[in-house]
Amino acid sequence: MLSSTSTEGFVRWFRDSSPYIHAHRGKTFVVSFGGEAVADSGFPNAIHDFAMLNGLGVRLVLVHGIRPQIDARLRFHGIEARYHQGLRITDETALECVKEAAGTVRVEIEALLSQGLANSPMSGVRIRVASGNFVAAKPVGVRNGVDFQHTGEVRRIDVDGIRGALDRGDIVLLSAIGYSPTGEVFNLSAEQVATAAAIALRADKLVLLTEQDCNNGSDGKLIRQLTTGEAEALLKDEGALTSEELIPHLKAAVRACREGVQRAHLINRRIDGAVLLELFTRDGIGTLISRTPFETMRPAQVQDVTGVLDLIAPLEQAGILVPRSRERLETDIGDFVVIERDGLIIGCAALHVFKEERMGELACLALHNDYRGGKRGERLLEYLEAKARTLHAERLFVLTTQTSHWFRERGFEPATTDDLPKARRASYNAQRGSKVLIKPLKHPQG
Ligand SMILES: CC(C)(COP(=O)(O)OP(=O)(O)OC[C@H]1O[C@@H](n2cnc3c(N)ncnc32)[C@H](O)[C@@H]1OP(=O)(O)O)[C@@H](O)C(=O)NCCC(=O)NCCS
C-alpha cells in the first residue's frame, strides 16, 4: 500500500504531467533511434514508453537504424565494412546484410509492440504497427570517383500512406531502407529518413535518440536549448560539442526545424525513461532545438484556452484568482496575452477595456509556480500597459486580494470601488473584498 506521502507525490506528479498530456495529444512525433538502442537490454522499456505515447493520443512514427546489425553480419561473413567520408559503401554482399538486418530488427520491434501479457506494462494494450514501402530512395551515385552502389538518399516519403495509418491510430515503423521505382533496395541513414519524414509530415516534433548527452565542448555541461541559428553557429565551431557523434544529429535537427518542424529534441537514449522525462517534465533532460526562441509572449488564441485553464486552476482553488468558466474564457480569450514555453502556457494576463471611462482592467495575471521570480510578471504587465495605451486607456486598475504589494511596487496606488468604471462597480464582489489599485498610464507627449 502507498504511504500518504507517496500518495500525495503520485497525485502531484500525475497532475503536473496533465498539461503535457493535453499539449501532446493529436500531435505528430517522429522518433529515430540507432540499431544500438535496439540491441540494448533496456530497449523493451523504451518500447513501453512509445506504446504509452500512442495510448495518450500522440501520432507516432518510429524510425530505426541498423548500423551495428549490418556490421555484425559483415563480420560474420569475414568482410570489412567500407566507408567513405563517413558514408557506408553498400556493395552486393553488404546489401544482403542490410536486408537481413532491416528485416530482423523490424520484426523484433513489431514483436515487442505486440506484447500484452498481464502483469506487464503493456497489459491490455493492442497496438497496430504499420510498416512498408513508405520511403522512396535514389542512389547516392559516384562521388569523387567512389561508387556508393546501394547506398541511397531519400527521394520521397509517402505522406498520404503514413497519415492514413496514423489516422487509424497505428504506430508507423520505418526502417533505414528505401525502394526505387526500378525495384531496387537502398541503404539509408535512420536520421535522414526521420528528418525527411518529419519534414514531409510537417511533424510537431523530431526526436533523435542519441548515444550520449549533447554537451557543450567548453564546459562539458548539457546544452538545454538552442535556436537553429545558435545550433548552426555551434556546428561551425570545431570542438563546440563533446562528441563528433552528435554532429549529424544536430544537423538533422537544424534542417528539420528550418523546414517547418516545430521542435527537435536530442535525447540520450541511455537514460531510462528518456523520452518520457523529456516530454512530460518541466525542463526535460535533453537538448531542444527550435526555429523561434523556446519561450515567447504573444496574444492568446482559442487553442490556448485549455492551457490557460490548467495554469489558473490551482490559483482559483487557492482563492487568489476568481474562478472563470471555460465558456467565459473562450469569450474573453481575445483579451489575453500568454507566455508559451515549449508548447506549454506558463503565464497569462488579460486586459479588459472600459472605453467610456478610458480605463483598462488588468486581470488574471498568473505565472506557473516553477517560473516565478524571472520578471515574466513584469513583462506581461508592461505588454498590457502598452496595449492599454494604444486603446486610449488613461488608467489601469486591478482588483486583488493577495498581491497588492506586487502592484504597489509597480506604480499602482490604492483606490476605492467608487473609482471603478460603472459596469465593473456593479459586478464587484463585496464578499471577496478585493483591494482596488489604479495606475495612471503615461502617454507620449504630442
Ligand atoms: C504575481 C506574479 C504574477 C508575479 O510574477 P513573477 O514573474 O514572479 O514576477 P516578477 O519576477 O516580475 O516579480 C517577482 C517579485 O515579486 C514578488 N512577489 C511575488 N508575489 C508577490 C505577492 N503576492 N506580493 C508581493 N510581492 C510578491 C516576489 O517576491 C519577487 O520579489 P523579489 O524579487 O524582491 O523577491 C506571480 O507571483 C503569480 O502568478 N502569483 C500568483 C497569482 C497572482 O497573485 N496574480 C495576481 C492576481 S491579481
The ligand as an SDF file (V2000), in Angstrom:
LIG
                    3D

 48 50  0  0  0  0  0  0  0  0999 V2000
    2.3950   37.9600   -9.0010 C   0  0  0  0  0  0  0  0  0  0  0  0
    3.0730   37.1720  -10.0930 C   0  0  0  0  0  0  0  0  0  0  0  0
    2.2750   37.2940  -11.3710 C   0  0  0  0  0  0  0  0  0  0  0  0
    4.4730   37.7420  -10.3180 C   0  0  0  0  0  0  0  0  0  0  0  0
    5.0980   37.0870  -11.3880 O   0  0  0  0  0  0  0  0  0  0  0  0
    6.7040   36.9600  -11.4680 P   0  0  0  0  0  0  0  0  0  0  0  0
    7.0950   36.6380  -12.8680 O   0  0  0  0  0  0  0  0  0  0  0  0
    7.1940   36.0730  -10.3980 O   0  0  0  0  0  0  0  0  0  0  0  0
    7.0920   38.4490  -11.1640 O   0  0  0  0  0  0  0  0  0  0  0  0
    8.4430   39.1870  -11.1530 P   0  0  0  0  0  0  0  0  0  0  0  0
    9.6020   38.2560  -11.4100 O   0  0  0  0  0  0  0  0  0  0  0  0
    8.2840   40.3360  -12.0750 O   0  0  0  0  0  0  0  0  0  0  0  0
    8.4810   39.6660   -9.6430 O   0  0  0  0  0  0  0  0  0  0  0  0
    8.9030   38.8390   -8.6010 C   0  0  0  0  0  0  0  0  0  0  0  0
    8.8690   39.5930   -7.2840 C   0  0  0  0  0  0  0  0  0  0  0  0
    7.5050   39.7170   -6.8790 O   0  0  0  0  0  0  0  0  0  0  0  0
    7.3880   39.2950   -5.5150 C   0  0  0  0  0  0  0  0  0  0  0  0
    6.0520   38.7730   -5.2820 N   0  0  0  0  0  0  0  0  0  0  0  0
    5.5080   37.6530   -5.7700 C   0  0  0  0  0  0  0  0  0  0  0  0
    4.2300   37.5170   -5.3100 N   0  0  0  0  0  0  0  0  0  0  0  0
    4.0170   38.5820   -4.5240 C   0  0  0  0  0  0  0  0  0  0  0  0
    2.9010   38.9880   -3.7450 C   0  0  0  0  0  0  0  0  0  0  0  0
    1.7780   38.2930   -3.6790 N   0  0  0  0  0  0  0  0  0  0  0  0
    3.0090   40.1380   -3.0610 N   0  0  0  0  0  0  0  0  0  0  0  0
    4.1460   40.8660   -3.0870 C   0  0  0  0  0  0  0  0  0  0  0  0
    5.2330   40.5200   -3.8020 N   0  0  0  0  0  0  0  0  0  0  0  0
    5.1610   39.3800   -4.5000 C   0  0  0  0  0  0  0  0  0  0  0  0
    8.4660   38.2430   -5.4000 C   0  0  0  0  0  0  0  0  0  0  0  0
    8.8150   38.0190   -4.0420 O   0  0  0  0  0  0  0  0  0  0  0  0
    9.5880   38.8610   -6.1890 C   0  0  0  0  0  0  0  0  0  0  0  0
   10.2180   39.8560   -5.4420 O   0  0  0  0  0  0  0  0  0  0  0  0
   11.7750   39.7530   -5.0460 P   0  0  0  0  0  0  0  0  0  0  0  0
   12.4880   39.5510   -6.3590 O   0  0  0  0  0  0  0  0  0  0  0  0
   12.0360   41.0500   -4.4330 O   0  0  0  0  0  0  0  0  0  0  0  0
   11.8280   38.6030   -4.1400 O   0  0  0  0  0  0  0  0  0  0  0  0
    3.2270   35.6860   -9.7160 C   0  0  0  0  0  0  0  0  0  0  0  0
    3.8860   35.5860   -8.4940 O   0  0  0  0  0  0  0  0  0  0  0  0
    1.9320   34.9190   -9.6320 C   0  0  0  0  0  0  0  0  0  0  0  0
    1.4910   34.3350  -10.6000 O   0  0  0  0  0  0  0  0  0  0  0  0
    1.3120   34.9270   -8.4400 N   0  0  0  0  0  0  0  0  0  0  0  0
    0.0750   34.2270   -8.2180 C   0  0  0  0  0  0  0  0  0  0  0  0
   -1.0880   34.8580   -8.9570 C   0  0  0  0  0  0  0  0  0  0  0  0
   -1.3700   36.2740   -8.5360 C   0  0  0  0  0  0  0  0  0  0  0  0
   -1.2040   36.6460   -7.3960 O   0  0  0  0  0  0  0  0  0  0  0  0
   -1.8430   37.0530   -9.5240 N   0  0  0  0  0  0  0  0  0  0  0  0
   -2.2900   38.3880   -9.3340 C   0  0  0  0  0  0  0  0  0  0  0  0
   -3.7740   38.3170   -9.1940 C   0  0  0  0  0  0  0  0  0  0  0  0
   -4.4690   39.8950   -9.0280 S   0  0  0  0  0  0  0  0  0  0  0  0
  1  2  1  0
  2  3  1  0
  2  4  1  0
  2 36  1  0
  4  5  1  0
  5  6  1  0
  6  7  2  0
  6  8  1  0
  6  9  1  0
  9 10  1  0
 10 11  2  0
 10 12  1  0
 10 13  1  0
 13 14  1  0
 14 15  1  0
 15 16  1  0
 15 30  1  0
 16 17  1  0
 17 18  1  0
 17 28  1  0
 18 19  1  0
 18 27  1  0
 19 20  2  0
 20 21  1  0
 21 22  1  0
 21 27  2  0
 22 23  1  0
 22 24  2  0
 24 25  1  0
 25 26  2  0
 26 27  1  0
 28 29  1  0
 28 30  1  0
 30 31  1  0
 31 32  1  0
 32 33  2  0
 32 34  1  0
 32 35  1  0
 36 37  1  0
 36 38  1  0
 38 39  2  0
 38 40  1  0
 40 41  1  0
 41 42  1  0
 42 43  1  0
 43 44  2  0
 43 45  1  0
 45 46  1  0
 46 47  1  0
 47 48  1  0
M  END
$$$$
